[in-house]
Amino acid sequence: MSSPILVIGALGNVGAEVVKHLLNAGVKVRASDMSEEKIKARFGSSVEAVRFDFTDPKTYEVTFKGVEKMFLLRPPHITNIKRDMYPSINAAKRAGVKHVVFLSLIGIESAKYVPHYKVETYLKEVNLQTTFLRCSFFMQNLSTTHRQEIKERNEIFVPVGKAKTSFIDARDIGAVAAVALTQTGHGNKNYDLTGSEALDYWQVTKILSEVLRREIQYKNPNPVYFLIETMQRGTPFMFALVMMGLYTSTRFGMAEPITTEVEKLTGRKPISFQEFANDYKENWM
Ligand SMILES: NC(=O)c1ccc[n+]([C@@H]2O[C@H](COP(=O)([O-])OP(=O)(O)OC[C@H]3O[C@@H](n4cnc5c(N)ncnc54)[C@H](OP(=O)(O)O)[C@@H]3O)[C@@H](O)[C@H]2O)c1
């Protein structure tokens, strides 16, 4: 029997897309997340559903048994990597996992204080073969984190000035991850993944306004006002702080560079923001 490919965070924005692309490639998938029932409800019997919790060692054995390759992500709320992620990485290694495709951040090489840096470094330290998918901002941030403000206030509230962002669609990241997990030659490679265009938020709101047939405005607060207002709207302090940090780096042009990795790896052009907006418009209706 061939060994299954494990997908951690299989119900998340990217994980669910990794599962879909792996199934399309005809491989056996073990999908893991916090709830086995929800995995079954989403993917039916097409996958082996397993409950996995980074912070619960009792879930490790059944998750990693017989696995050689896995897709790994850091759930956004996990910040103590040593305490909450090292133990499961050690368990994966002991169980025989050889290759890890890890969802990381573009520019991480020079951001040692960011949790993903610690994960990347540790995966290398324990001698796992790695593929780091270092991604730009997800288009899906607008259909998740910023969904409510677009839907209810007709605005996008981010402190990035006139800087551009080379947004990537999570569906493209899923496609790249599946390539790295099913084809040879991707071990110990780092891929900087972006979309094929960089847009400022006036361009983003123009596209959304046309697709939704109502005006969506770009509010461009200063970073401090962004932090205060985001907390007042209900976002916990730490999460709002991380958002402020990321958007401040965007403000200084850090999210503008465009790469061609998605096309090189999948053989097709990245999904455009226009396509994303059309496909996800129900979210903001
Ligand atoms: N957003 C961006 O623009 C961007 C750009 C580059 C990189 N990234 C990175 O991408 C990652 C997030 O990816 P995503 O958006 O696909 O994540 P996501 O949609 O938040 O999915 C994370 C999944 O992990 C599950 N989870 C939560 N706690 C867990 C635990 N203790 N053990 C096991 N699973 C757990 C969540 O379940 P519940 O829903 O039940 O909690 C959820 O299904 C982050 O590391 C982020 O920094 C994001």
The ligand as an SDF file (V2000), in Angstrom:
LIG
                    3D

 48 52  0  0  0  0  0  0  0  0999 V2000
   -2.9150   35.4650    5.2010 N   0  0  0  0  0  0  0  0  0  0  0  0
   -1.8400   35.7720    4.4950 C   0  0  0  0  0  0  0  0  0  0  0  0
   -1.8290   36.7300    3.7190 O   0  0  0  0  0  0  0  0  0  0  0  0
   -0.6090   34.9230    4.6330 C   0  0  0  0  0  0  0  0  0  0  0  0
    0.4850   35.1380    3.7810 C   0  0  0  0  0  0  0  0  0  0  0  0
    1.6120   34.2990    3.9060 C   0  0  0  0  0  0  0  0  0  0  0  0
    1.6310   33.3130    4.8730 C   0  0  0  0  0  0  0  0  0  0  0  0
    0.5480   33.1520    5.7010 N   0  0  0  0  0  0  0  0  0  0  0  0
    0.5860   32.1060    6.7250 C   0  0  0  0  0  0  0  0  0  0  0  0
   -0.3450   31.0880    6.4020 O   0  0  0  0  0  0  0  0  0  0  0  0
   -0.7560   30.4430    7.6190 C   0  0  0  0  0  0  0  0  0  0  0  0
   -2.2650   30.3980    7.6970 C   0  0  0  0  0  0  0  0  0  0  0  0
   -2.7680   29.6660    6.6060 O   0  0  0  0  0  0  0  0  0  0  0  0
   -4.3450   29.5640    6.3640 P   0  0  0  0  0  0  0  0  0  0  0  0
   -4.8750   30.9420    6.0800 O   0  0  0  0  0  0  0  0  0  0  0  0
   -4.5930   28.4860    5.3920 O   0  0  0  0  0  0  0  0  0  0  0  0
   -4.8290   29.1490    7.8090 O   0  0  0  0  0  0  0  0  0  0  0  0
   -6.3150   29.0160    8.3780 P   0  0  0  0  0  0  0  0  0  0  0  0
   -7.3160   29.1880    7.2820 O   0  0  0  0  0  0  0  0  0  0  0  0
   -6.3870   29.8780    9.5920 O   0  0  0  0  0  0  0  0  0  0  0  0
   -6.3290   27.4730    8.7970 O   0  0  0  0  0  0  0  0  0  0  0  0
   -5.6400   26.9850    9.8860 C   0  0  0  0  0  0  0  0  0  0  0  0
   -6.2560   25.6420   10.2500 C   0  0  0  0  0  0  0  0  0  0  0  0
   -5.5220   25.1070   11.3580 O   0  0  0  0  0  0  0  0  0  0  0  0
   -6.4450   24.6710   12.3380 C   0  0  0  0  0  0  0  0  0  0  0  0
   -5.8670   24.7420   13.6750 N   0  0  0  0  0  0  0  0  0  0  0  0
   -5.9790   25.7180   14.6010 C   0  0  0  0  0  0  0  0  0  0  0  0
   -5.3370   25.3830   15.7230 N   0  0  0  0  0  0  0  0  0  0  0  0
   -4.8110   24.1560   15.5170 C   0  0  0  0  0  0  0  0  0  0  0  0
   -4.0580   23.2730   16.3290 C   0  0  0  0  0  0  0  0  0  0  0  0
   -3.7240   23.5770   17.5900 N   0  0  0  0  0  0  0  0  0  0  0  0
   -3.6830   22.0860   15.8190 N   0  0  0  0  0  0  0  0  0  0  0  0
   -4.0310   21.7350   14.5450 C   0  0  0  0  0  0  0  0  0  0  0  0
   -4.7430   22.5320   13.7140 N   0  0  0  0  0  0  0  0  0  0  0  0
   -5.1320   23.7330   14.2030 C   0  0  0  0  0  0  0  0  0  0  0  0
   -7.6110   25.6350   12.2020 C   0  0  0  0  0  0  0  0  0  0  0  0
   -8.7540   25.0610   12.7990 O   0  0  0  0  0  0  0  0  0  0  0  0
   -9.8530   26.0370   13.5150 P   0  0  0  0  0  0  0  0  0  0  0  0
  -10.4260   26.8530   12.4180 O   0  0  0  0  0  0  0  0  0  0  0  0
  -10.7940   25.0640   14.1370 O   0  0  0  0  0  0  0  0  0  0  0  0
   -9.0880   26.8690   14.5070 O   0  0  0  0  0  0  0  0  0  0  0  0
   -7.7120   25.7910   10.6980 C   0  0  0  0  0  0  0  0  0  0  0  0
   -8.5050   24.8020   10.0990 O   0  0  0  0  0  0  0  0  0  0  0  0
   -0.1720   31.2510    8.7690 C   0  0  0  0  0  0  0  0  0  0  0  0
    0.9910   30.6580    9.2570 O   0  0  0  0  0  0  0  0  0  0  0  0
    0.1250   32.5790    8.0920 C   0  0  0  0  0  0  0  0  0  0  0  0
    1.0980   33.3270    8.7510 O   0  0  0  0  0  0  0  0  0  0  0  0
   -0.5680   33.9180    5.5830 C   0  0  0  0  0  0  0  0  0  0  0  0
  1  2  1  0
  2  3  2  0
  2  4  1  0
  4  5  1  0
  4 48  2  0
  5  6  2  0
  6  7  1  0
  7  8  2  0
  8  9  1  0
  8 48  1  0
  9 10  1  0
  9 46  1  0
 10 11  1  0
 11 12  1  0
 11 44  1  0
 12 13  1  0
 13 14  1  0
 14 15  2  0
 14 16  1  0
 14 17  1  0
 17 18  1  0
 18 19  2  0
 18 20  1  0
 18 21  1  0
 21 22  1  0
 22 23  1  0
 23 24  1  0
 23 42  1  0
 24 25  1  0
 25 26  1  0
 25 36  1  0
 26 27  1  0
 26 35  1  0
 27 28  2  0
 28 29  1  0
 29 30  1  0
 29 35  2  0
 30 31  1  0
 30 32  2  0
 32 33  1  0
 33 34  2  0
 34 35  1  0
 36 37  1  0
 36 42  1  0
 37 38  1  0
 38 39  2  0
 38 40  1  0
 38 41  1  0
 42 43  1  0
 44 45  1  0
 44 46  1  0
 46 47  1  0
M  CHG  2   8   1  16  -1
M  END
$$$$
